[in-house]
Amino acid sequence: MPITQEERQMLEKTACELRLKIVDVMEWSGGSHIGGSLSCADILTILYFKYLNVDPKNPCWEDRDRFILSKGHAAAGFIPVLAKKGYFAEDELRTFNHFGSPFAMHPDSNKVVGCDVSSGSLGHGLSIAAGLGLGARYLKKPYKTVCLLGDGECCEGSVWEAAMSISHFKLTNVITVVDRNRLMIDGKTEDVMSLEPFSEKWKAFGFDVVEINGHDYLQLTEAFDRAWSATERPVMILANTIKGKGVDFMENNVVYHYASADSEVCKKAKESILRTMGGM
């Protein structure tokens, strides 16, 4: 459904708060995959606060929509959004990556309430999404499955095998989103393993590709509306993003794929977020 100005402002404010919490997690845990967590913060925000039909009070509800964080290293963004949604208290995030904590560098569905699928080994999320989509069809269940991939993991052959299956079975109940920030642990994606022409590849596999600015809530809304109403071809949303979005010295800086930071660096990161995004 179209987004109102009030709703857009609410989502932008929520995403700003999420980014601040991502920095907190970095400080509390001693380090995190902060760049890719910041790049997908807007995608996570609009999914959990506008689209996904979930119930934090009944996290195992059979008809809930499913979400798979295939780029599992972005747990520092995913787990805080679950807390903000109400699955558990935000104060619990202070234990992130501490001994005995349910919250680790990659999400564990056996420990994290609200996490449908454990992830971290890249390239597997979309195959699981395909299975969930087929299962929902077989059981005549209404739920959608949204899978968020990193562009770097699209070097994996298993991603394309899953894409072929989703297209072949016309699984319009599976929505694929790629966080296209163009950086991975080893550098620029196009230097490590060229993905371009990226959207054309997905189109050739039979997907309806919607290419957008992954930080623009109007474009995100139009893309997810299209994906949610698809009946003929599965939708792939190619979300062009900025790694480290919101923190000026982290943006497009591969050093912050994973990084440790002291309190002074985290303070500067928060100041940057509030300066660029906090006036909402």
ChimeraX attribute file (.defattr): number of C-alpha atoms within 10 A of each C-alpha:
attribute: neighborCount
match mode: 1-to-1
recipient: residues
	/A:1	11
	/A:2	9
	/A:3	15
	/A:4	10
	/A:5	10
	/A:6	9
	/A:7	14
	/A:8	17
	/A:9	14
	/A:10	14
	/A:11	19
	/A:12	22
	/A:13	17
	/A:14	20
	/A:15	24
	/A:16	25
	/A:17	19
	/A:18	25
	/A:19	32
	/A:20	24
	/A:21	20
	/A:22	30
	/A:23	27
	/A:24	22
	/A:25	24
	/A:26	25
	/A:27	21
	/A:28	19
	/A:29	20
	/A:30	16
	/A:31	20
	/A:32	29
	/A:33	24
	/A:34	27
	/A:35	31
	/A:36	31
	/A:37	28
	/A:38	30
	/A:39	28
	/A:40	31
	/A:41	28
	/A:42	24
	/A:43	22
	/A:44	22
	/A:45	25
	/A:46	20
	/A:47	17
	/A:48	16
	/A:49	17
	/A:50	15
	/A:51	15
	/A:52	17
	/A:53	14
	/A:54	21
	/A:55	15
	/A:56	15
	/A:57	11
	/A:58	12
	/A:59	14
	/A:60	14
	/A:61	11
	/A:62	12
	/A:63	13
	/A:64	18
	/A:65	19
	/A:66	22
	/A:67	24
	/A:68	22
	/A:69	28
	/A:70	29
	/A:71	26
	/A:72	28
	/A:73	25
	/A:74	29
	/A:75	26
	/A:76	34
	/A:77	28
	/A:78	22
	/A:79	27
	/A:80	26
	/A:81	25
	/A:82	21
	/A:83	19
	/A:84	18
	/A:85	18
	/A:86	14
	/A:87	20
	/A:88	18
	/A:89	12
	/A:90	16
	/A:91	8
	/A:92	13
	/A:93	23
	/A:94	16
	/A:95	16
	/A:96	26
	/A:97	21
	/A:98	15
	/A:99	9
	/A:100	9
	/A:101	14
	/A:102	18
	/A:103	22
	/A:104	21
	/A:105	19
	/A:106	21
	/A:107	25
	/A:108	19
	/A:109	14
	/A:110	12
	/A:111	13
	/A:112	19
	/A:113	18
	/A:114	24
	/A:115	22
	/A:116	18
	/A:117	19
	/A:118	18
	/A:119	22
	/A:120	18
	/A:121	13
	/A:122	21
	/A:123	24
	/A:124	21
	/A:125	27
	/A:126	30
	/A:127	20
	/A:128	17
	/A:129	29
	/A:130	24
	/A:131	17
	/A:132	19
	/A:133	27
	/A:134	19
	/A:135	12
	/A:136	19
	/A:137	14
	/A:138	9
	/A:139	9
	/A:140	9
	/A:141	15
	/A:142	13
	/A:143	20
	/A:144	24
	/A:145	25
	/A:146	25
	/A:147	23
	/A:148	24
	/A:149	26
	/A:150	25
	/A:151	22
	/A:152	27
	/A:153	19
	/A:154	19
	/A:155	17
	/A:156	12
	/A:157	12
	/A:158	17
	/A:159	18
	/A:160	18
	/A:161	13
	/A:162	20
	/A:163	23
	/A:164	18
	/A:165	17
	/A:166	29
	/A:167	23
	/A:168	13
	/A:169	13
	/A:170	18
	/A:171	27
	/A:172	23
	/A:173	29
	/A:174	30
	/A:175	25
	/A:176	25
	/A:177	27
	/A:178	25
	/A:179	23
	/A:180	26
	/A:181	25
	/A:182	20
	/A:183	23
	/A:184	22
	/A:185	14
	/A:186	12
	/A:187	15
	/A:188	17
	/A:189	21
	/A:190	13
	/A:191	11
	/A:192	14
	/A:193	11
	/A:194	13
	/A:195	16
	/A:196	10
	/A:197	8
	/A:198	13
	/A:199	17
	/A:200	12
	/A:201	14
	/A:202	19
	/A:203	15
	/A:204	11
	/A:205	16
	/A:206	19
	/A:207	24
	/A:208	21
	/A:209	21
	/A:210	20
	/A:211	18
	/A:212	19
	/A:213	15
	/A:214	26
	/A:215	20
	/A:216	16
	/A:217	21
	/A:218	16
	/A:219	17
	/A:220	23
	/A:221	19
	/A:222	15
	/A:223	22
	/A:224	22
	/A:225	14
	/A:226	16
	/A:227	25
	/A:228	18
	/A:229	11
	/A:230	17
	/A:231	13
	/A:232	12
	/A:233	19
	/A:234	24
	/A:235	30
	/A:236	25
	/A:237	25
	/A:238	23
	/A:239	25
	/A:240	20
	/A:241	25
	/A:242	24
	/A:243	27
	/A:244	26
	/A:245	25
	/A:246	26
	/A:247	25
	/A:248	16
	/A:249	13
	/A:250	20
	/A:251	18
	/A:252	21
	/A:253	16
	/A:254	20
	/A:255	14
	/A:256	22
	/A:257	23
	/A:258	18
	/A:259	14
	/A:260	15
	/A:261	18
	/A:262	12
	/A:263	14
	/A:264	10
	/A:265	13
	/A:266	20
	/A:267	15
	/A:268	14
	/A:269	22
	/A:270	22
	/A:271	17
	/A:272	18
	/A:273	20
	/A:274	18
	/A:275	13
	/A:276	15
	/A:277	17
	/A:278	17
	/A:279	10
	/A:280	13
